[in-house]
Amino acid sequence: MSLKIKQDHARFRDIVRGRIKNNLRKYVQKGEMIGRKGKDFITIPVPTIDIPHFRFGEKQQGGVAQGDGQPGDPLSAGQGDGTGQAGQGEGHHLLEVDVSLDELAEILGEELQLPRIEPRGRDRIVTTKLKYTGISPSGPESLRHFKRTYKQALRRQIASGAYSWKKPVIVPMREDRRYRTWKQVPLPETNAVVIYMMDVSGSMGDEQKEVVRIESFWIDTWLRRHYKGLETRYVIHDAVAREVDRETFFHTRESGGTMISSAYKLCREIIDTDYGAAAWNVYPFHFSDGDNWSADDTRLCVDLLRTGILPNVNLFCYGQVESPYGSGQFIKDLRETVGPQENVALSEIADKEAIYGSIKQFLGKGK
């Protein structure tokens, strides 16, 4: 019975997984789903899954072959005069299922055909773990091996003739005790940091920030699939850049000019101070409407990228969120200058529907 239940549960999970894959593009665009995220799981409303089940009739109704009737009479008695107004539209059948973030990332990778990320070989953080390697006649009592101690006592009693099969009492002595031995084993872990930068000048409204919020969730989900530890840092900028927490990042709106170089300077400082290339996989993501203060500042941005950021990161991504107020020039300048480099990904994000393709552009290089 338990095997049958497991088989049915696995089949149901396969059906749910198929529904999620079929509707993934729609889920990617939904910001409210992110708010339902727990520590390791996220709740997703999955439409149109009908599970077969028995439905019992009313107790007042008789069963088959019970009560008065003639051959040819319908089995179910019709009630009412049928003059009620017909309803319109299809009924909504929603089933909420919990999906682990790992499984969600796997589905995302399958649907977008994202290659597995290969962390750079030189940036490893090495921790240690204990590994039990053998048995010793001495050690702490907390590591005493009961089975080995019992067997040793049994051997001794049999060899000395003290063992009786009629009264098989085994009493271990001090010399019978055996203990587990251990050693510390180096355990390489690949860690990563995502540095999100966003223009918060007046031209970046709530709609643009919502696009960034949704896309950053899916970026985090995919990167966590490949790294043991993932840290996130948040930088906002208009003419001046500063580091903030996540809540401030998505809800701050300023006015005034935009100097993108201020964000890149702070990004370089964060990398140099806390995330050396020998120990970390670094992913800076910058979102803006593409309206920079001047051509001179754009040239400074390109210089900062070439000399201070790109040599020390796995992948630099720039997403230009369409705004009715932005010029959109910055992404064109980046395409001409640093666009051809292997660890640069550029994306134009017109609206929420474009998030799906933008994720593919950012993460499709497998860096």
ROSE-934301 format. One line per 10 residues: number of its first residue (from 1); their letters; for each residue z, x, y of C-alpha. Coordinates in nm, 2 decimals. Last residue first. Layout:
NUM	A	Z X Y  ...
***
This chain:
367	KGKGLFQKIS	-1.64 2.93 3.20  -1.80 2.67 2.98  -2.10 2.62 3.21  -2.08 2.24 3.18  -1.75 2.22 3.36  -1.86 2.18 3.72  -2.21 2.02 3.67  -2.08 1.79 3.40  -1.79 1.68 3.61  -2.03 1.60 3.89
357	GYIAEKDAIE	-2.24 1.38 3.66  -1.95 1.15 3.59  -1.82 1.16 3.94  -2.15 1.03 4.08  -2.05 0.67 4.02  -1.75 0.72 4.24  -1.97 0.80 4.54  -2.23 1.05 4.67  -2.08 1.36 4.50  -2.30 1.66 4.56
347	SLAVNEQPGV	-2.21 1.94 4.32  -2.20 2.32 4.32  -2.09 2.56 4.04  -2.04 2.93 4.09  -1.94 3.17 3.81  -2.30 3.27 3.72  -2.41 3.35 4.07  -2.73 3.17 4.19  -2.54 2.96 4.44  -2.38 3.24 4.63
337	TERLDKIFQG	-2.61 3.26 4.94  -2.88 3.00 4.94  -2.69 2.74 4.75  -2.38 2.80 4.96  -2.57 2.74 5.28  -2.71 2.41 5.14  -2.36 2.31 5.04  -2.23 2.36 5.39  -2.50 2.15 5.57  -2.37 1.81 5.47
327	SGYPSEVQGY	-2.35 1.69 5.83  -2.03 1.49 5.77  -1.97 1.16 5.95  -2.11 0.90 5.71  -1.93 1.09 5.43  -2.07 1.22 5.09  -1.83 1.43 4.90  -1.95 1.79 4.86  -1.79 1.95 4.56  -1.76 2.32 4.55
317	CFLNVNPLIG	-1.66 2.49 4.22  -1.56 2.86 4.17  -1.54 2.97 3.81  -1.35 3.23 3.61  -1.20 3.39 3.92  -1.13 3.74 4.05  -1.47 3.87 4.15  -1.56 3.53 4.30  -1.26 3.52 4.54  -1.22 3.83 4.76
307	TRLLDVCLRT	-1.56 4.00 4.82  -1.83 3.74 4.76  -1.62 3.43 4.84  -1.47 3.58 5.15  -1.81 3.69 5.27  -1.96 3.35 5.22  -1.67 3.19 5.41  -1.72 3.43 5.70  -2.09 3.34 5.71  -1.98 2.97 5.72
297	DDASWNDGDS	-1.74 3.05 6.01  -2.03 3.20 6.21  -2.25 2.90 6.14  -1.99 2.69 6.31  -1.72 2.43 6.26  -1.81 2.32 5.91  -1.93 1.97 5.80  -2.00 1.97 5.43  -1.80 1.66 5.34  -1.54 1.87 5.17
287	FHFPYVNWAA	-1.40 1.94 4.83  -1.31 2.29 4.70  -1.21 2.38 4.35  -1.07 2.72 4.26  -1.03 2.80 3.89  -0.84 3.11 3.79  -0.78 3.24 3.44  -0.47 3.45 3.46  -0.32 3.78 3.35  -0.55 4.07 3.45
277	AGYDTDIIER	-0.71 3.86 3.73  -0.38 3.86 3.92  -0.24 3.51 3.98  0.06 3.51 4.22  0.00 3.73 4.53  -0.37 3.81 4.51  -0.47 3.46 4.39  -0.26 3.29 4.66  -0.39 3.51 4.93  -0.75 3.45 4.83
267	CLKYASSIMT	-0.69 3.07 4.84  -0.53 3.11 5.19  -0.83 3.29 5.32  -1.06 3.04 5.15  -0.88 2.75 5.32  -0.90 2.91 5.67  -1.27 2.99 5.61  -1.34 2.61 5.59  -1.28 2.57 5.97  -1.30 2.20 6.04
257	GGSERTHFFT	-1.24 2.04 6.38  -1.00 1.77 6.49  -0.83 1.49 6.31  -0.59 1.49 6.02  -0.55 1.27 5.71  -0.29 1.35 5.45  -0.26 1.12 5.14  -0.42 1.31 4.85  -0.28 1.66 4.93  0.06 1.52 5.05
247	ERDVERAVAD	0.13 1.37 4.71  0.01 1.68 4.52  0.23 1.92 4.71  0.12 2.13 5.01  -0.03 2.47 5.09  -0.17 2.51 5.45  -0.51 2.56 5.61  -0.60 2.55 5.98  -0.91 2.40 6.15  -0.89 2.12 5.90
237	HIVYRTELGK	-0.73 2.23 5.58  -0.55 2.12 5.27  -0.44 2.35 4.98  -0.30 2.23 4.65  -0.18 2.45 4.36  -0.20 2.35 3.99  -0.06 2.53 3.69  -0.20 2.50 3.34  -0.02 2.64 3.03  -0.15 2.66 2.68
227	YHRRLWTDIW	-0.51 2.65 2.80  -0.82 2.48 2.64  -0.74 2.11 2.64  -0.55 2.15 2.96  -0.88 2.24 3.13  -1.04 1.91 3.02  -0.75 1.69 3.14  -0.71 1.88 3.47  -1.08 1.84 3.55  -1.06 1.47 3.46
217	FSEIRVVEKQ	-0.76 1.42 3.69  -0.93 1.62 3.97  -1.23 1.39 3.96  -1.02 1.08 4.02  -0.83 1.23 4.31  -1.14 1.38 4.47  -1.32 1.04 4.46  -1.01 0.88 4.60  -1.00 1.13 4.89  -1.36 1.03 4.98
207	EDGMSGSVDM	-1.27 0.66 4.99  -0.95 0.73 5.19  -1.15 0.91 5.47  -1.27 1.27 5.51  -1.44 1.26 5.85  -1.11 1.29 6.03  -1.03 1.63 5.89  -0.86 1.66 5.55  -1.10 1.91 5.39  -0.97 1.98 5.04
197	MYIVVANTEP	-0.87 2.28 4.83  -0.76 2.25 4.47  -0.64 2.58 4.31  -0.64 2.54 3.93  -0.43 2.80 3.74  -0.48 2.91 3.39  -0.28 3.05 3.10  -0.40 3.20 2.77  -0.12 3.27 2.54  -0.09 3.58 2.32
187	LPVQKWTRYR	0.20 3.57 2.07  0.36 3.91 2.00  0.58 3.89 1.68  0.95 3.95 1.69  1.10 4.02 1.35  1.29 3.83 1.09  1.50 3.87 0.78  1.64 3.58 0.58  1.97 3.63 0.41  2.09 3.67 0.05
177	RDERMPVIVP	2.44 3.63 -0.08  2.51 3.73 -0.44  2.73 4.03 -0.34  2.98 3.80 -0.17  3.02 3.59 -0.48  2.83 3.27 -0.57  3.00 3.02 -0.80  2.77 2.85 -1.04  2.92 2.59 -1.26  2.71 2.49 -1.56
167	KKWSYAGSAI	2.98 2.36 -1.80  2.81 2.30 -2.13  2.54 2.55 -2.04  2.80 2.81 -2.00  2.74 3.12 -1.77  3.00 3.40 -1.79  2.79 3.61 -2.02  2.76 3.89 -1.76  2.38 3.87 -1.74  2.39 3.49 -1.72
157	QRRLAQKYTR	2.66 3.50 -1.45  2.46 3.76 -1.25  2.13 3.58 -1.28  2.29 3.25 -1.17  2.45 3.41 -0.87  2.11 3.56 -0.76  1.95 3.22 -0.81  2.21 3.05 -0.59  2.18 3.31 -0.31  1.80 3.28 -0.32
147	KFHRLSEPGS	1.82 2.90 -0.29  2.08 2.90 -0.01  1.91 3.16 0.22  2.17 3.26 0.47  2.03 3.28 0.82  2.32 3.12 1.00  2.56 3.34 0.81  2.42 3.65 0.99  2.27 3.92 0.77  2.31 4.13 0.46
137	PSIGTYKLKT	2.15 4.13 0.11  1.80 4.10 0.27  1.51 3.86 0.23  1.17 3.87 0.40  0.94 3.82 0.70  1.07 3.53 0.90  0.87 3.52 1.23  1.04 3.49 1.57  0.82 3.44 1.87  0.70 3.66 2.15
127	TVIRDRGRPE	0.50 3.60 2.47  0.19 3.78 2.58  0.00 3.64 2.89  -0.37 3.72 2.84  -0.64 3.79 3.10  -0.85 4.06 2.94  -1.05 3.84 2.70  -1.17 3.59 2.96  -1.10 3.25 2.83  -1.38 3.09 2.63
117	IRPLQLEEGL	-1.42 2.73 2.74  -1.57 2.50 2.48  -1.91 2.37 2.59  -1.93 2.03 2.75  -2.17 1.79 2.59  -2.08 1.52 2.85  -2.00 1.26 2.57  -1.84 1.51 2.33  -1.64 1.69 2.60  -1.51 1.37 2.74
107	IEALEDLSVD	-1.41 1.24 2.39  -1.23 1.57 2.33  -1.05 1.55 2.67  -0.93 1.19 2.58  -0.81 1.31 2.24  -0.61 1.59 2.41  -0.48 1.34 2.67  -0.35 1.13 2.39  -0.47 0.77 2.38  -0.24 0.47 2.40
97	VELLHHGEGQ	-0.42 0.14 2.35  -0.43 -0.18 2.56  -0.64 -0.45 2.41  -0.84 -0.67 2.64  -1.03 -0.99 2.55  -1.17 -1.16 2.86  -1.34 -1.50 2.80  -1.70 -1.53 2.90  -1.81 -1.74 3.19  -1.81 -2.11 3.26
87	GAQGTGDGQG	-1.60 -2.39 3.13  -1.73 -2.73 3.03  -1.60 -3.03 3.20  -1.42 -3.28 2.98  -1.61 -3.59 2.85  -1.57 -3.51 2.49  -1.39 -3.84 2.41  -1.08 -3.67 2.27  -1.01 -3.57 1.91  -1.25 -3.48 1.63
77	ASLPDGPQGD	-1.09 -3.48 1.28  -1.15 -3.16 1.09  -1.28 -3.19 0.73  -1.58 -3.40 0.83  -1.64 -3.71 0.61  -1.92 -3.67 0.35  -1.72 -3.81 0.06  -1.46 -4.05 0.19  -1.12 -3.99 0.34  -0.75 -4.06 0.32
67	GQAVGGQQKE	-0.50 -3.78 0.29  -0.51 -3.45 0.11  -0.81 -3.28 -0.05  -0.79 -2.97 0.19  -0.46 -2.96 0.38  -0.30 -3.22 0.59  -0.24 -3.18 0.96  0.10 -3.23 1.10  0.19 -2.87 1.04  -0.08 -2.75 1.28
57	GFRFHPIDIT	-0.34 -2.52 1.14  -0.28 -2.15 1.04  -0.50 -1.87 1.17  -0.56 -1.58 0.94  -0.66 -1.25 1.10  -0.97 -1.03 1.16  -0.92 -0.79 1.46  -1.15 -0.86 1.75  -1.20 -0.56 1.98  -1.37 -0.67 2.29
47	PVPITIFDKG	-1.25 -0.46 2.58  -1.02 -0.14 2.57  -0.75 -0.12 2.84  -0.65 0.24 2.84  -0.29 0.37 2.84  -0.26 0.75 2.89  -0.06 0.98 2.67  0.11 1.33 2.69  0.34 1.30 3.00  0.24 0.94 3.09
37	KRGIMEGKQV	-0.07 0.83 3.27  -0.10 0.47 3.39  -0.17 0.57 3.75  -0.49 0.75 3.63  -0.62 0.42 3.50  -0.61 0.28 3.86  -0.87 0.53 3.97  -1.16 0.39 3.76  -1.48 0.58 3.78  -1.42 0.79 3.47
27	YKRLNNKIRG	-1.34 0.47 3.28  -1.68 0.32 3.35  -1.86 0.63 3.23  -1.64 0.64 2.92  -1.73 0.28 2.82  -1.92 0.37 2.50  -1.69 0.66 2.43  -1.38 0.44 2.47  -1.52 0.17 2.24  -1.61 0.44 1.97
17	RVIDRFRAHD	-1.26 0.58 1.99  -1.11 0.23 1.95  -1.32 0.17 1.64  -1.23 0.51 1.50  -0.86 0.43 1.57  -0.90 0.10 1.38  -1.05 0.29 1.08  -0.76 0.53 1.08  -0.51 0.24 1.09  -0.69 0.07 0.80
7	QKIKLSM	-0.69 0.39 0.60  -0.32 0.45 0.67  -0.24 0.09 0.58  -0.43 0.13 0.25  -0.24 0.45 0.17  0.09 0.28 0.24  0.00 0.00 0.00
***
